[in-house]
Amino acid sequence: MKGEFLKLFENMEVLLILGNRLPKFLTRLFLFNMLLGTLPVIVLGVLSYYKSSEIIQDKVTKANRLNLEQTQQSVEQLLKMADLSAVQFMNSSLVSSALNMPLTANQFETVNDLLQGLHKLQSFELGINDIWLVSFNNGWVIDNSTEVLRLEALNQKEMIHNYAKVDKSSFWTTADGGKQVHLVKKLPLHAQSPSGLIIIKFMNKEITKLLTNNNELGEVMILDHDGIVIAHSNEEQIGQDFRDKKELQFMFATAEAVGDNHAKINTDMGVNFRKSSYNNWTYVSISSVNLITKDSKVIKWYTYTACLLIFVGTLFVALLGSRKMYSPISRLYRFLAEKEEGSTVKRSSDEFQYIDSQVYEMLYAKNRLSGIVEGQQRYVDELFMIKLYQGEVRAQEMTERMDAITSNRNWHYIGVMAIQIDTLEGTRYENRDEELLLFAINNIAGEVLNESERLKPVVMQRTQVTLIGSNETSEELFKLKINAYADETREKIEQFLGLKVSVGISRFYPTVESAPWAYQDATEALKYTIRMGPSCIIHIMDVEPEGTILSHIPDGIKQELLDAIKLADYAQADQLLHKYLQDIFNEKVGHREYFVPLTSFLLDLVRMAQSLGEPIDSLYDGEKSLIDQLYQLKTIKEMEQWFSQILIYPMMNVLEKKRRNQYAKISDQMLAMIHEEAETDLSLELCASRIGYHPDYIRGVFRKEVGLNFSDYLSNFRLQLAKKLLVDTDLKILEIAERLRYNNSQNFIRYFRKQEGITPGQYREKNQRQE
């Protein structure tokens, strides 16, 4: 224990010396323990002190109220007794008769009776100093002495007259500078013009004797309605005006009869008051709050002492406890600091921040390594699957890897499902996106199939490949299951990627070791999309060839197609190409056999292009050879589009261009002969012999280029010459007809009228009138 205290003091010394250099967490831990140990006690002590002070102050306030109430009762009891005795004396017949008498020395008996009555009033222990009986009608005043005084001869006559003017029939007032209290009653009572007064004088010192004098309860006083001190525990204060006392302002401002208040002037003061409804006097108790709470201060010091002791004890416990609790953190902190070399985290005085940074860095490194290992493992698994499909996996490696990549090796059947993209034309993708799309398809296939029912999906040679296993007891059930997987995968690919794909499915084999043959089956099945069409599911067993070679090659259709190409007949060429391809793929043979007639047709088109004098590479835009492009086509529709767009249409465009040039040359020669030799015996046969073509051929060419038959164009041209001759010359109509090689003039006139609506003569007259 002694050693622990020595260590404790060492820690305290370190705390005082190092200050901010002390580890932050140890400091926070120490401060937390201190707060946890001392704060509740301090709060409880403070609350207890204030609560006890409040209770004591409340009790003192209640005691002051009770004291004031007792004082008021004592004083008012005596005052009321004096008041009652005065009323009885006033109502006596002696007083009533004496007020109407002019008292003189001869009326000794009456005066003596009055004096005896006054002495009786003063004989009570009422603190009465003197009593005056005043008669206004006869102008005399009698007091406790034995003489009758004249009213006008008194020094206090003005005071007496002022009393008579007061509206009240009975009232209390102060006199002689506040040293006396007078009870004044008019005679008779309630009279507007009193005939006399009775004035009972009380010395304030005598009233003060009635006040409870308790120093612990503070000062007790009586104030009149004007704030003048009537009685006070300190006689020196009698007659003082307390209306300006700050601690009493609330009392003068309120209409409440009873109340209390604390007003902080120089010190905290407690004020209690009671207003009397009997004579409008106010009974006041003023006491110091320090005096009131002196007992609670003892509690305060007890509380402070207890808190200090608890604080010191908590300090020792907090230092010991913090040191114990901090020791494992300190060891960890030092351990990490020793391993700091090579770390990117800077050492910090905040232990947890430093530990957190170091742990975060280690976790980050761990996650990074895990990611690298996981990524490498994925590549290892993919490499294993590729080697498996290529038949390059040894038996021992097969056993080891199969245990690592799947938990189910007891499949009854396995099969391979291969997926290829039909085409990217008409989609939002380009050819460069194909590799990424295949990986997306690979992920979709992996999500559709449970891991327990497949091996890892991979992408090989522009094809997504998945090996599927099943514990079904029959091939038919396995076929239904693998068909369902294929349908779901194809639908999800179309839903998420917007692509049409074809699925090839292999034969079913009993062991995983047969994966190479299953892979060949699945990829072989995909090649039959040429015959089956796009977006289909193809089982190799359903498309196996029935023969080894095509039994019928549509050479006749091919020749007609070549002729249509030479004639640049687009509609006929499209129709014959479609029929030619359909005839080839109607037979069920190996997919390689289909390319024998297709290759022959391709070579015929190449030879035709070469015969046109055009280089074959000018007919298509591509880096691959035509044979390579042909063998990569997957469907009949793709082949039809490829032949049309790449070869046939460009070739027909070249032929059409050449033909148009030739037609234009022939038609230009024939038009020149017509324009120059229209007045000769020109004929189609003559033109054909001159330019070296058959008459039937140039007849069609001329009609196609000009839009009219040769004879119609020649007749129209001669008509135009005739109209010009009719207007510009004086030749006769017969001469014009002979000149333009009409058999007779009548034929010329009929033809002219048919074309123009009038005869040649009328035409000439019409034009001459216009001139």
FENRARA-V631812 format. One record per backbone hydrogen bond with DSSP energy under -1.0 kcal/mol. CO is the residue of the C=O (numbers start at 1). NH is the residue of the N-H. E is the energy in kcal/mol with one decimal. If there is no record, write none. Layout:
co->CO nh->NH e->E
co->CO nh->NH e->E
//
This chain:
co->1 nh->5 e->-2.0
co->2 nh->6 e->-2.1
co->3 nh->7 e->-2.4
co->4 nh->8 e->-2.4
co->5 nh->9 e->-2.7
co->6 nh->10 e->-2.1
co->7 nh->11 e->-2.6
co->8 nh->12 e->-2.4
co->9 nh->13 e->-2.6
co->10 nh->14 e->-2.7
co->11 nh->15 e->-2.9
co->12 nh->16 e->-2.3
co->13 nh->17 e->-2.4
co->14 nh->18 e->-3.3
co->15 nh->19 e->-1.3
co->18 nh->21 e->-2.1
co->19 nh->22 e->-1.3
co->23 nh->27 e->-2.2
co->24 nh->28 e->-3.0
co->25 nh->29 e->-3.0
co->26 nh->30 e->-2.5
co->27 nh->31 e->-2.8
co->28 nh->32 e->-2.5
co->29 nh->33 e->-2.2
co->30 nh->34 e->-2.5
co->31 nh->35 e->-2.7
co->32 nh->36 e->-2.8
co->33 nh->37 e->-2.0
co->34 nh->38 e->-2.8
co->35 nh->39 e->-1.9
co->38 nh->42 e->-3.0
co->39 nh->43 e->-2.9
co->40 nh->44 e->-2.6
co->41 nh->45 e->-3.0
co->42 nh->46 e->-2.9
co->43 nh->47 e->-2.6
co->44 nh->48 e->-2.5
co->45 nh->49 e->-2.8
co->46 nh->50 e->-2.7
co->47 nh->51 e->-2.4
co->48 nh->52 e->-2.8
co->49 nh->53 e->-2.9
co->50 nh->54 e->-2.2
co->51 nh->55 e->-2.3
co->52 nh->56 e->-2.9
co->53 nh->57 e->-2.9
co->54 nh->58 e->-2.2
co->55 nh->59 e->-2.2
co->56 nh->60 e->-2.7
co->57 nh->61 e->-2.6
co->58 nh->62 e->-2.3
co->59 nh->63 e->-2.4
co->60 nh->64 e->-2.8
co->61 nh->65 e->-2.3
co->62 nh->66 e->-2.5
co->63 nh->67 e->-2.7
co->64 nh->68 e->-2.9
co->65 nh->69 e->-2.6
co->66 nh->70 e->-2.5
co->67 nh->71 e->-2.7
co->68 nh->72 e->-3.0
co->69 nh->73 e->-2.4
co->70 nh->74 e->-2.6
co->71 nh->75 e->-2.8
co->72 nh->76 e->-2.8
co->73 nh->77 e->-1.8
co->74 nh->78 e->-1.5
co->75 nh->79 e->-2.4
co->76 nh->80 e->-2.6
co->77 nh->81 e->-1.7
co->78 nh->82 e->-2.4
co->79 nh->83 e->-2.4
co->80 nh->84 e->-2.7
co->81 nh->85 e->-2.5
co->82 nh->86 e->-2.5
co->83 nh->87 e->-1.9
co->84 nh->88 e->-2.3
co->85 nh->89 e->-2.4
co->86 nh->90 e->-2.6
co->87 nh->91 e->-2.0
co->89 nh->92 e->-1.1
co->92 nh->96 e->-1.8
co->93 nh->97 e->-2.6
co->94 nh->98 e->-2.4
co->95 nh->99 e->-2.1
co->98 nh->101 e->-1.7
co->101 nh->103 e->-1.2
co->104 nh->107 e->-1.1
co->106 nh->108 e->-1.1
co->107 nh->111 e->-2.1
co->108 nh->112 e->-2.7
co->109 nh->113 e->-2.2
co->110 nh->114 e->-2.2
co->111 nh->115 e->-2.5
co->112 nh->116 e->-2.3
co->113 nh->117 e->-2.1
co->114 nh->118 e->-2.3
co->115 nh->119 e->-2.7
co->116 nh->120 e->-2.1
co->117 nh->121 e->-1.7
co->118 nh->122 e->-1.9
co->119 nh->123 e->-1.3
co->124 nh->126 e->-2.7
co->130 nh->201 e->-3.5
co->132 nh->199 e->-2.7
co->133 nh->142 e->-2.4
co->134 nh->197 e->-1.6
co->135 nh->140 e->-1.1
co->139 nh->151 e->-2.4
co->140 nh->135 e->-2.7
co->141 nh->149 e->-3.2
co->142 nh->133 e->-2.8
co->149 nh->141 e->-3.1
co->151 nh->154 e->-1.2
co->156 nh->160 e->-2.2
co->157 nh->161 e->-2.6
co->158 nh->162 e->-2.2
co->159 nh->163 e->-2.0
co->160 nh->164 e->-1.7
co->161 nh->165 e->-1.1
co->169 nh->186 e->-2.6
co->171 nh->184 e->-2.9
co->173 nh->182 e->-3.6
co->175 nh->180 e->-2.3
co->176 nh->179 e->-1.2
co->179 nh->204 e->-2.6
co->180 nh->175 e->-2.3
co->181 nh->202 e->-3.0
co->182 nh->173 e->-2.2
co->183 nh->200 e->-2.5
co->184 nh->171 e->-2.2
co->185 nh->198 e->-2.2
co->187 nh->195 e->-2.4
co->187 nh->196 e->-1.9
co->188 nh->191 e->-1.2
co->195 nh->136 e->-2.7
co->195 nh->137 e->-1.1
co->196 nh->187 e->-3.1
co->197 nh->134 e->-3.4
co->198 nh->185 e->-2.0
co->199 nh->132 e->-3.1
co->200 nh->183 e->-2.7
co->201 nh->129 e->-3.1
co->201 nh->130 e->-1.2
co->202 nh->181 e->-2.9
co->203 nh->207 e->-1.4
co->204 nh->208 e->-2.5
co->205 nh->209 e->-1.2
co->207 nh->210 e->-1.5
co->208 nh->211 e->-1.7
co->214 nh->217 e->-1.4
co->219 nh->286 e->-2.8
co->220 nh->233 e->-1.7
co->221 nh->284 e->-2.8
co->222 nh->230 e->-3.5
co->222 nh->231 e->-1.4
co->223 nh->282 e->-3.2
co->224 nh->227 e->-1.9
co->227 nh->242 e->-2.8
co->228 nh->224 e->-2.4
co->229 nh->239 e->-2.5
co->231 nh->222 e->-2.8
co->234 nh->237 e->-2.3
co->235 nh->238 e->-1.4
co->237 nh->240 e->-2.0
co->240 nh->229 e->-2.7
co->242 nh->245 e->-1.2
co->245 nh->248 e->-1.3
co->246 nh->249 e->-1.1
co->248 nh->252 e->-1.7
co->249 nh->253 e->-1.7
co->250 nh->254 e->-1.3
co->257 nh->275 e->-3.4
co->259 nh->273 e->-2.5
co->261 nh->271 e->-3.4
co->263 nh->269 e->-1.0
co->267 nh->265 e->-1.5
co->268 nh->289 e->-2.7
co->269 nh->263 e->-1.3
co->270 nh->287 e->-2.9
co->271 nh->261 e->-2.4
co->272 nh->285 e->-3.0
co->273 nh->259 e->-1.8
co->274 nh->283 e->-3.3
co->276 nh->280 e->-1.1
co->281 nh->276 e->-3.5
co->282 nh->223 e->-2.9
co->283 nh->274 e->-2.0
co->284 nh->221 e->-2.7
co->285 nh->272 e->-2.6
co->286 nh->219 e->-2.8
co->287 nh->270 e->-4.2
co->288 nh->292 e->-2.1
co->289 nh->293 e->-3.0
co->293 nh->297 e->-1.5
co->296 nh->300 e->-2.1
co->297 nh->301 e->-2.4
co->298 nh->302 e->-2.2
co->299 nh->303 e->-2.9
co->300 nh->304 e->-3.0
co->301 nh->305 e->-2.5
co->302 nh->306 e->-2.6
co->303 nh->307 e->-2.9
co->304 nh->308 e->-2.5
co->305 nh->309 e->-2.4
co->306 nh->310 e->-2.8
co->307 nh->311 e->-3.0
co->308 nh->312 e->-2.7
co->309 nh->313 e->-2.7
co->310 nh->314 e->-3.1
co->311 nh->315 e->-2.5
co->312 nh->316 e->-1.9
co->313 nh->317 e->-2.4
co->314 nh->318 e->-3.7
co->315 nh->319 e->-2.2
co->316 nh->320 e->-2.4
co->317 nh->321 e->-3.4
co->318 nh->322 e->-3.0
co->319 nh->323 e->-2.0
co->320 nh->324 e->-2.2
co->321 nh->325 e->-2.9
co->322 nh->326 e->-2.4
co->323 nh->327 e->-1.2
co->326 nh->330 e->-2.9
co->327 nh->331 e->-2.2
co->328 nh->332 e->-2.3
co->329 nh->333 e->-2.8
co->330 nh->334 e->-2.7
co->331 nh->335 e->-2.4
co->332 nh->336 e->-2.6
co->333 nh->337 e->-2.3
co->334 nh->338 e->-2.2
co->335 nh->339 e->-1.3
co->337 nh->340 e->-1.3
co->340 nh->343 e->-2.6
co->349 nh->24 e->-1.4
co->350 nh->354 e->-2.5
co->351 nh->355 e->-3.5
co->352 nh->356 e->-3.3
co->353 nh->357 e->-2.3
co->354 nh->358 e->-2.6
co->355 nh->359 e->-3.0
co->356 nh->360 e->-2.8
co->357 nh->361 e->-2.4
co->358 nh->362 e->-2.4
co->359 nh->363 e->-3.1
co->360 nh->364 e->-2.8
co->361 nh->365 e->-2.5
co->362 nh->366 e->-2.8
co->363 nh->367 e->-3.3
co->364 nh->368 e->-2.6
co->365 nh->369 e->-2.6
co->366 nh->370 e->-3.1
co->367 nh->371 e->-2.9
co->368 nh->372 e->-2.4
co->369 nh->373 e->-3.1
co->370 nh->374 e->-3.2
co->371 nh->375 e->-3.0
co->372 nh->376 e->-2.9
co->373 nh->377 e->-2.9
co->374 nh->378 e->-2.4
co->375 nh->379 e->-2.1
co->376 nh->380 e->-2.7
co->377 nh->381 e->-2.9
co->378 nh->382 e->-2.6
co->379 nh->383 e->-2.8
co->380 nh->384 e->-2.5
co->381 nh->385 e->-2.3
co->382 nh->386 e->-2.5
co->383 nh->387 e->-2.6
co->384 nh->388 e->-2.4
co->385 nh->389 e->-2.5
co->386 nh->390 e->-1.8
co->387 nh->392 e->-3.1
co->388 nh->391 e->-1.1
co->394 nh->398 e->-2.4
co->395 nh->399 e->-2.0
co->396 nh->400 e->-2.2
co->397 nh->401 e->-2.8
co->398 nh->402 e->-2.2
co->399 nh->403 e->-1.5
co->401 nh->405 e->-2.2
co->402 nh->406 e->-1.6
co->413 nh->470 e->-2.1
co->414 nh->509 e->-2.7
co->415 nh->468 e->-3.3
co->416 nh->506 e->-2.1
co->417 nh->466 e->-2.0
co->418 nh->504 e->-3.5
co->419 nh->464 e->-2.8
co->420 nh->502 e->-2.3
co->424 nh->427 e->-1.6
co->430 nh->433 e->-1.8
co->431 nh->434 e->-1.5
co->433 nh->437 e->-2.4
co->434 nh->438 e->-2.2
co->435 nh->439 e->-1.7
co->436 nh->440 e->-2.1
co->437 nh->441 e->-2.6
co->438 nh->442 e->-2.2
co->439 nh->443 e->-1.9
co->440 nh->444 e->-2.1
co->441 nh->445 e->-2.6
co->442 nh->446 e->-1.8
co->443 nh->447 e->-1.7
co->444 nh->448 e->-2.1
co->445 nh->449 e->-1.7
co->450 nh->453 e->-1.6
co->453 nh->469 e->-2.1
co->458 nh->465 e->-3.2
co->463 nh->460 e->-3.3
co->464 nh->419 e->-2.9
co->465 nh->458 e->-2.4
co->466 nh->417 e->-2.9
co->467 nh->455 e->-2.1
co->468 nh->415 e->-2.4
co->470 nh->412 e->-2.0
co->470 nh->413 e->-1.8
co->474 nh->478 e->-1.7
co->475 nh->479 e->-2.6
co->476 nh->480 e->-2.2
co->477 nh->481 e->-2.1
co->478 nh->482 e->-2.9
co->479 nh->483 e->-2.1
co->480 nh->484 e->-2.1
co->481 nh->485 e->-2.2
co->482 nh->486 e->-2.3
co->483 nh->487 e->-2.7
co->484 nh->488 e->-2.5
co->485 nh->489 e->-2.6
co->486 nh->490 e->-2.5
co->487 nh->491 e->-2.4
co->488 nh->492 e->-2.4
co->489 nh->493 e->-2.2
co->490 nh->494 e->-2.0
co->491 nh->495 e->-2.4
co->492 nh->496 e->-2.9
co->493 nh->497 e->-2.3
co->500 nh->422 e->-2.2
co->502 nh->420 e->-2.2
co->503 nh->538 e->-3.5
co->504 nh->418 e->-3.1
co->505 nh->540 e->-2.5
co->509 nh->414 e->-2.6
co->511 nh->514 e->-1.3
co->512 nh->515 e->-2.2
co->514 nh->518 e->-2.0
co->515 nh->519 e->-2.8
co->516 nh->520 e->-2.1
co->517 nh->521 e->-2.2
co->518 nh->522 e->-2.4
co->519 nh->523 e->-2.4
co->520 nh->524 e->-2.1
co->521 nh->525 e->-2.3
co->522 nh->526 e->-1.5
co->525 nh->528 e->-1.4
co->526 nh->529 e->-1.7
co->527 nh->530 e->-1.0
co->528 nh->532 e->-2.8
co->529 nh->533 e->-2.1
co->536 nh->503 e->-2.7
co->538 nh->505 e->-2.9
co->539 nh->542 e->-1.2
co->553 nh->555 e->-2.6
co->554 nh->558 e->-1.7
co->555 nh->559 e->-2.3
co->556 nh->560 e->-2.1
co->557 nh->561 e->-2.4
co->558 nh->562 e->-2.3
co->559 nh->563 e->-2.3
co->560 nh->564 e->-2.5
co->561 nh->565 e->-1.9
co->562 nh->566 e->-2.1
co->563 nh->567 e->-2.1
co->564 nh->569 e->-2.6
co->565 nh->568 e->-1.1
co->568 nh->570 e->-1.1
co->569 nh->573 e->-2.5
co->570 nh->574 e->-2.6
co->571 nh->575 e->-2.2
co->572 nh->576 e->-2.5
co->573 nh->577 e->-2.4
co->574 nh->578 e->-2.1
co->575 nh->579 e->-2.0
co->576 nh->580 e->-2.6
co->577 nh->581 e->-2.3
co->578 nh->582 e->-2.1
co->579 nh->583 e->-2.3
co->580 nh->584 e->-1.5
co->581 nh->585 e->-2.2
co->587 nh->589 e->-1.1
co->588 nh->546 e->-2.6
co->588 nh->547 e->-1.1
co->590 nh->593 e->-1.3
co->593 nh->596 e->-1.3
co->594 nh->598 e->-1.1
co->595 nh->599 e->-2.3
co->596 nh->600 e->-1.9
co->597 nh->601 e->-2.6
co->598 nh->602 e->-2.2
co->599 nh->603 e->-2.3
co->600 nh->604 e->-2.1
co->601 nh->605 e->-2.1
co->602 nh->606 e->-2.1
co->603 nh->607 e->-2.6
co->604 nh->608 e->-2.3
co->605 nh->609 e->-2.3
co->606 nh->610 e->-2.4
co->607 nh->611 e->-2.2
co->608 nh->612 e->-1.0
co->609 nh->614 e->-1.7
co->610 nh->613 e->-1.3
co->615 nh->618 e->-1.5
co->616 nh->619 e->-1.6
co->625 nh->629 e->-2.3
co->626 nh->630 e->-2.4
co->627 nh->631 e->-2.2
co->630 nh->633 e->-1.1
co->635 nh->639 e->-2.1
co->636 nh->640 e->-2.9
co->637 nh->641 e->-2.5
co->638 nh->642 e->-2.7
co->639 nh->643 e->-3.0
co->640 nh->644 e->-2.0
co->641 nh->645 e->-3.2
co->642 nh->646 e->-2.5
co->643 nh->647 e->-1.3
co->643 nh->648 e->-3.1
co->644 nh->649 e->-2.9
co->647 nh->651 e->-2.3
co->648 nh->652 e->-2.9
co->649 nh->653 e->-2.5
co->650 nh->654 e->-1.9
co->651 nh->655 e->-2.6
co->652 nh->656 e->-3.1
co->653 nh->657 e->-2.1
co->654 nh->658 e->-2.7
co->655 nh->659 e->-2.9
co->656 nh->660 e->-2.5
co->657 nh->661 e->-2.1
co->658 nh->662 e->-2.3
co->659 nh->663 e->-3.1
co->660 nh->664 e->-2.7
co->661 nh->665 e->-1.8
co->662 nh->666 e->-2.3
co->663 nh->667 e->-2.9
co->664 nh->668 e->-2.1
co->665 nh->669 e->-1.9
co->666 nh->670 e->-2.3
co->667 nh->671 e->-2.7
co->668 nh->672 e->-2.1
co->669 nh->673 e->-2.0
co->670 nh->674 e->-2.2
co->671 nh->675 e->-2.7
co->672 nh->676 e->-1.9
co->673 nh->677 e->-2.5
co->677 nh->680 e->-1.6
co->680 nh->682 e->-2.0
co->683 nh->687 e->-1.9
co->684 nh->688 e->-2.5
co->685 nh->689 e->-2.3
co->686 nh->690 e->-1.8
co->687 nh->691 e->-2.2
co->688 nh->692 e->-1.5
co->688 nh->693 e->-1.6
co->694 nh->698 e->-2.2
co->695 nh->699 e->-2.0
co->696 nh->700 e->-1.8
co->697 nh->701 e->-2.3
co->698 nh->702 e->-2.8
co->699 nh->703 e->-2.2
co->700 nh->704 e->-2.4
co->701 nh->705 e->-2.5
co->702 nh->706 e->-3.1
co->703 nh->707 e->-1.6
co->709 nh->713 e->-2.5
co->710 nh->714 e->-2.2
co->711 nh->715 e->-2.5
co->712 nh->716 e->-2.5
co->713 nh->717 e->-2.3
co->714 nh->718 e->-2.3
co->715 nh->719 e->-2.1
co->716 nh->720 e->-2.0
co->717 nh->721 e->-1.8
co->718 nh->722 e->-2.4
co->719 nh->723 e->-2.3
co->720 nh->724 e->-1.7
co->721 nh->725 e->-2.5
co->722 nh->726 e->-2.4
co->723 nh->727 e->-1.3
co->724 nh->728 e->-2.9
co->725 nh->729 e->-1.8
co->732 nh->736 e->-2.5
co->733 nh->737 e->-2.3
co->734 nh->738 e->-2.3
co->735 nh->739 e->-2.5
co->736 nh->740 e->-2.0
co->737 nh->742 e->-2.9
co->738 nh->741 e->-1.5
co->744 nh->748 e->-1.4
co->745 nh->749 e->-2.8
co->746 nh->750 e->-2.9
co->747 nh->751 e->-2.3
co->748 nh->752 e->-2.4
co->749 nh->753 e->-2.8
co->750 nh->754 e->-2.3
co->751 nh->755 e->-1.9
co->752 nh->756 e->-3.1
co->753 nh->757 e->-2.0
co->759 nh->763 e->-2.2
co->760 nh->764 e->-2.1
co->761 nh->765 e->-2.4
co->762 nh->766 e->-2.4
co->763 nh->767 e->-1.9
co->764 nh->768 e->-2.2
co->765 nh->769 e->-2.2
co->766 nh->770 e->-1.4
co->767 nh->771 e->-1.3
//
